Amino acid sequence: MNKNNRLIRILILTMLILILPTAQASAMLTRCRLDPIFVLSNGDKVTVTLEISTDAANITDISYILHVPFGVTVTNAVFTAGGIAGETYKVYQDSVAKTYTTDSLLLTRNIESVVVIATTRVNGVSSQSFSGYSGQHLIITVSKR
């Protein structure tokens, strides 16, 4: 009986050792990435990439504010993740020539802070990044080269 108990304990311990690291690794890999692309009337494309350290199901709202030069409008907005409910944008024509500013705000269901890394690219070349948390405005200004 003593030998059987020892074997059962070893088996349970081995199973726990194999299961626990897998559970931790999968929790760390839960990420969401959103890449809205704003096509502008002057031919420029502004892409905002949000790397979010949570599952898409945890996101309630995402708002983007895009500041463009006077006279420039958005002719098309493409949400590459298929669009998340509550994903909206506004455009203001109040920036200097060849300069774009994005303001991204992410809200989540849980009250804990979620890490967000925002990157803004103009025509796939000029880019800047900024990191913060859900509930914070992530503001990035990029000048076109």
C-alpha positions in Angstrom: 0.0 0.0 0.0 2.8 2.4 0.9 4.5 1.7 -2.5 1.2 2.5 -4.3 0.7 5.7 -2.5 4.2 6.8 -3.4 3.6 6.0 -7.1 0.3 7.9 -7.1 1.9 10.9 -5.5 4.8 10.9 -8.0 2.2 10.6 -10.8 0.2 13.6 -9.5 3.3 15.7 -9.0 4.5 14.9 -12.5 1.2 15.9 -14.0 1.1 19.2 -12.0 4.6 20.0 -13.2 3.6 19.4 -16.8 0.3 21.3 -16.6 1.3 24.5 -14.7 3.9 25.9 -17.1 1.6 25.4 -20.0 -1.2 27.4 -18.2 1.1 30.3 -17.4 2.5 30.5 -21.0 -0.9 30.6 -22.6 -2.1 33.4 -20.3 1.0 35.5 -21.2 0.3 35.0 -24.9 -3.2 36.5 -24.8 -2.9 39.6 -27.0 -5.0 41.5 -29.4 -3.7 43.6 -32.3 -5.7 46.2 -34.1 -4.5 48.1 -37.2 -7.0 50.8 -38.5 -5.8 52.4 -41.7 -7.0 55.9 -42.6 -6.7 56.7 -46.3 -6.5 60.5 -46.8 -7.6 62.8 -49.6 -4.0 63.9 -50.2 -2.9 60.3 -50.9 -1.3 59.7 -47.5 -2.2 56.6 -45.4 -2.0 56.8 -41.6 -2.0 53.4 -39.8 -2.5 53.1 -36.1 -1.4 49.8 -34.6 -2.5 48.9 -31.1 -0.8 46.0 -29.4 -3.1 45.2 -26.4 -2.2 42.7 -23.6 -5.7 41.3 -23.4 -8.2 39.3 -25.3 -10.5 41.1 -27.8 -13.5 40.0 -25.8 -12.3 42.2 -22.9 -12.4 45.4 -25.0 -15.5 47.6 -24.8 -14.6 50.7 -26.7 -11.7 52.1 -28.8 -11.7 55.6 -30.0 -9.3 57.2 -32.4 -8.9 60.9 -33.0 -6.9 61.9 -36.0 -5.5 65.4 -36.5 -4.7 66.2 -40.1 -3.6 69.3 -42.0 -6.3 71.8 -43.1 -8.2 70.7 -46.2 -7.3 67.0 -45.8 -10.1 64.5 -45.2 -10.4 60.8 -44.6 -11.7 59.1 -47.8 -11.7 55.6 -46.3 -11.1 54.0 -42.9 -10.3 50.2 -42.9 -10.4 48.3 -39.6 -8.2 45.3 -40.3 -9.4 43.2 -37.3 -12.9 43.4 -38.8 -13.9 46.1 -36.5 -14.6 45.7 -32.8 -17.9 46.9 -31.5 -17.4 50.4 -30.1 -14.5 51.2 -32.4 -14.9 54.8 -33.6 -12.9 57.7 -35.0 -13.1 61.5 -35.4 -11.0 63.7 -37.6 -9.9 67.3 -36.9 -8.3 69.5 -39.6 -6.0 71.4 -37.2 -2.5 70.1 -37.8 0.4 71.8 -39.6 1.4 70.6 -43.1 2.8 67.1 -43.4 2.1 66.4 -39.7 -0.4 63.9 -38.3 -1.4 63.3 -34.6 -3.3 60.3 -33.4 -5.0 60.0 -30.0 -6.0 56.4 -29.2 -8.2 55.5 -26.1 -8.9 51.9 -25.2 -11.5 50.9 -22.6 -11.9 47.4 -21.2 -14.5 45.4 -19.2 -12.2 44.8 -16.2 -11.0 47.5 -13.9 -7.4 46.4 -14.0 -5.0 48.3 -16.2 -4.2 46.6 -19.6 -0.9 47.5 -21.3 -1.3 49.1 -24.7 1.5 50.0 -27.2 0.4 52.4 -29.9 2.3 53.0 -33.1 1.4 55.5 -35.7 2.8 55.2 -39.3 2.5 57.6 -42.2 2.8 55.8 -45.6 4.4 52.9 -43.9 7.7 54.9 -43.4 7.6 57.5 -40.7 6.5 56.1 -37.4 6.4 56.8 -33.6 5.4 54.6 -30.7 4.0 55.2 -27.2 3.0 52.8 -24.5 0.5 53.2 -21.7 -2.5 51.6 -20.2 -6.2 51.2 -20.9 -8.1 54.3 -20.0 -5.2 56.6 -21.0 -5.0 58.7 -24.1 -2.0 57.6 -26.2 -1.1 60.6 -28.3 1.5 60.4 -31.1 2.6 63.0 -33.6 4.4 62.0 -36.8 5.8 64.3 -39.4 5.9 63.1 -43.0 9.4 62.9 -44.5 
